[in-house]
Amino acid sequence: MTDLAGRTALVTGGTRGIGLAITRALHRAGASVVALGRSEERVEALRREYGDDGRMRAELADVRDRAALERVRDTLGELHILVPNAGVATRVEALDLDDEALRTMIDINYYGIFVTCQVFGPKLLERPGGRCVMTSSISAIHGQKLRTAYCGTKGAVSALVRALAVEWGPRGTTVNAVAPGIIRTPLIQAYAEANPDRLEAGIRNTPLRRLGEPDDVADVVLFFASDASRHVTGQTLVVDGGATAGSDWW
Ligand SMILES: NC(=O)c1ccc[n+]([C@@H]2O[C@H](COP(=O)([O-])OP(=O)(O)OC[C@H]3O[C@@H](n4cnc5c(N)ncnc54)[C@H](OP(=O)(O)O)[C@@H]3O)[C@@H](O)[C@H]2O)c1
């Protein structure tokens, strides 16, 4: 089992879905975890769940708000693991996506990830051994209708991973990403419930024949956060049950 005792991790979007699974997995592995989210209710729920455990902090911070992230940073001691994970998705045809929705998507999914790295990066780089693990998506490599803006932002995250790995590698910090496929979280819940046939098609077209669970992704984040991945950087590792490996419908 991965042992992260003595390490401190920060997870954006760490209060729900994949981020919450990452938060819990890092905590189970012994790390002290700071989870950031936008919803007061979910931040409070996490605080209540872990009580005065001493290794879990939940804070309100919108990743588009540099000053809010800086306020959190200023309360931290050391930081060893950074997980820029917060993201949103919509399903709209490219030609119908209005300006506000487009800018919001880019602001959260790319600017928010970039600013998180800018604000917390210096702490990560204070000593060798830092780990940055972003959440990209199969949408970075797999074109999907109704998700054009989302695909673009996730492609940008995977490009950022490579470029930041080049800048931070000489300082001993690795930068990688996980690229989840279809994962059972609130992000896809409404669409999945309204379109059970699409969900079935998704499962049918996945070689491992099931949906992903948040823990499937969190376990790979643990690998990137641990010493086991010490010579791996600049990579995006797909966690999709084989959905992008190929198809057997023909
Ligand atoms: N689920 C999938 O199938 C799937 C597939 C590929 C990639 N991903 C990626 O995985 C990541 C997590 O997705 P998820 O499925 O876990 O979604 P989710 O269940 O909707 O959770 C998203 C998390 O991000 C937070 N968040 C959203 N906007 C934020 C902002 N502006 N500032 C701070 N926090 C913000 C949310 O906080 P609040 O709850 O407080 O709003 C929540 O904690 C995203 O980057 C997503 O693109 C998901």
The ligand as a Tripos MOL2 file, in Angstrom:
@<TRIPOS>MOLECULE
LIG
   48    52     1     0     0
SMALL
NO_CHARGES

@<TRIPOS>ATOM
      1 N1        -16.8590   12.1850  -14.3760 N.am      1 LIG1
      2 C1        -16.2950   11.9390  -15.5390 C.2       1 LIG1
      3 O1        -16.7980   11.1050  -16.3140 O.2       1 LIG1
      4 C2        -15.0160   12.6290  -15.9270 C.ar      1 LIG1
      5 C3        -14.3540   12.1720  -17.0730 C.ar      1 LIG1
      6 C4        -13.1720   12.7720  -17.4500 C.ar      1 LIG1
      7 C5        -12.6600   13.8240  -16.7190 C.ar      1 LIG1
      8 N2        -13.3200   14.2680  -15.6230 N.ar      1 LIG1
      9 C6        -12.7180   15.3960  -14.9020 C.3       1 LIG1
     10 O2        -12.5610   15.0590  -13.5520 O.3       1 LIG1
     11 C7        -12.5960   16.2410  -12.7610 C.3       1 LIG1
     12 C8        -13.6090   16.0520  -11.6460 C.3       1 LIG1
     13 O3        -14.8610   15.7940  -12.2560 O.3       1 LIG1
     14 P1        -16.0360   15.0650  -11.4700 P.3       1 LIG1
     15 O4        -16.6630   14.1180  -12.4060 O.co2     1 LIG1
     16 O5        -15.5480   14.5990  -10.1660 O.co2     1 LIG1
     17 O6        -17.0370   16.3120  -11.3180 O.3       1 LIG1
     18 P2        -17.9720   16.7520  -10.1070 P.3       1 LIG1
     19 O7        -18.5140   15.5630   -9.4120 O.co2     1 LIG1
     20 O8        -18.8970   17.7470  -10.7020 O.co2     1 LIG1
     21 O9        -16.9510   17.4880   -9.1010 O.3       1 LIG1
     22 C9        -16.2950   18.6440   -9.5400 C.3       1 LIG1
     23 C10       -15.5500   19.2470   -8.3900 C.3       1 LIG1
     24 O10       -14.8940   20.4290   -8.8720 O.3       1 LIG1
     25 C11       -15.2920   21.5340   -8.0670 C.3       1 LIG1
     26 N3        -15.3460   22.7530   -8.8460 N.ar      1 LIG1
     27 C12       -16.0190   22.9920  -10.0000 C.ar      1 LIG1
     28 N4        -15.8210   24.2520  -10.3860 N.ar      1 LIG1
     29 C13       -15.0080   24.8180   -9.4690 C.ar      1 LIG1
     30 C14       -14.4320   26.0950   -9.3220 C.ar      1 LIG1
     31 N5        -14.6630   27.0710  -10.1970 N.pl3     1 LIG1
     32 N6        -13.6330   26.3270   -8.2390 N.ar      1 LIG1
     33 C15       -13.3910   25.3590   -7.3410 C.ar      1 LIG1
     34 N7        -13.9100   24.1290   -7.4310 N.ar      1 LIG1
     35 C16       -14.7060   23.8600   -8.4760 C.ar      1 LIG1
     36 C17       -16.6440   21.1610   -7.5050 C.3       1 LIG1
     37 O11       -16.8530   21.9060   -6.3240 O.3       1 LIG1
     38 P3        -18.3440   22.2080   -5.8300 P.3       1 LIG1
     39 O12       -19.0010   20.8660   -5.7090 O.co2     1 LIG1
     40 O13       -18.1150   22.8850   -4.5520 O.co2     1 LIG1
     41 O14       -18.9520   23.0530   -6.9050 O.co2     1 LIG1
     42 C18       -16.4480   19.6710   -7.2440 C.3       1 LIG1
     43 O15       -15.7640   19.4670   -6.0300 O.3       1 LIG1
     44 C19       -12.9340   17.3830  -13.7160 C.3       1 LIG1
     45 O16       -11.7550   18.0410  -14.0980 O.3       1 LIG1
     46 C20       -13.5480   16.6580  -14.9030 C.3       1 LIG1
     47 O17       -13.3980   17.3720  -16.0930 O.3       1 LIG1
     48 C21       -14.4950   13.7000  -15.1950 C.ar      1 LIG1
@<TRIPOS>BOND
     1     1     2 1
     2     2     3 2
     3     2     4 1
     4     4     5 ar
     5     4    48 ar
     6     5     6 ar
     7     6     7 ar
     8     7     8 ar
     9     8     9 1
    10     8    48 ar
    11     9    10 1
    12     9    46 1
    13    10    11 1
    14    11    12 1
    15    11    44 1
    16    12    13 1
    17    13    14 1
    18    14    15 2
    19    14    16 1
    20    14    17 1
    21    17    18 1
    22    18    19 2
    23    18    20 1
    24    18    21 1
    25    21    22 1
    26    22    23 1
    27    23    24 1
    28    23    42 1
    29    24    25 1
    30    25    26 1
    31    25    36 1
    32    26    27 ar
    33    26    35 ar
    34    27    28 ar
    35    28    29 ar
    36    29    30 ar
    37    29    35 ar
    38    30    31 1
    39    30    32 ar
    40    32    33 ar
    41    33    34 ar
    42    34    35 ar
    43    36    37 1
    44    36    42 1
    45    37    38 1
    46    38    39 2
    47    38    40 1
    48    38    41 1
    49    42    43 1
    50    44    45 1
    51    44    46 1
    52    46    47 1
@<TRIPOS>SUBSTRUCTURE
     1 LIG1         1 GROUP 0 **** ****
